[in-house]
């Protein structure tokens, strides 16, 4: 299955950071919707036709993996750079 530009960028950034990321089909689908776009959660739910809790859980996982960011106003976007480090250093 071919990745979208946003997925390729996120996976390449993760590889450069030394992380191995495995994405579920749902996570890939959400990243595809965010490719080159900034969308609010309700629009992602509408576009995917999935239940709110499914999208919310997957978006949380993508954020933890450093592949998406939430902008002011509750808008989500795919990250183009390396995943952000989590935790306190």
C-alpha angles and dihedrals in degrees: 000000000000120000124230121243091262092050092047090051093048093046093046090050090050091049090050089053090052095249125131110215125192116194128201120228088255092052090050090049092052092047089051090055090049094049104124091346141095112215136176118236094253091055091051089051091049095047095047096041089222129134117271094243091053093053093042092052093047092047090052090052092048090050091050089050088052094240099119137034132205114227128202111291093037094282118149128211136177114253116239099193132061116305113272117252113252125216134026119302 
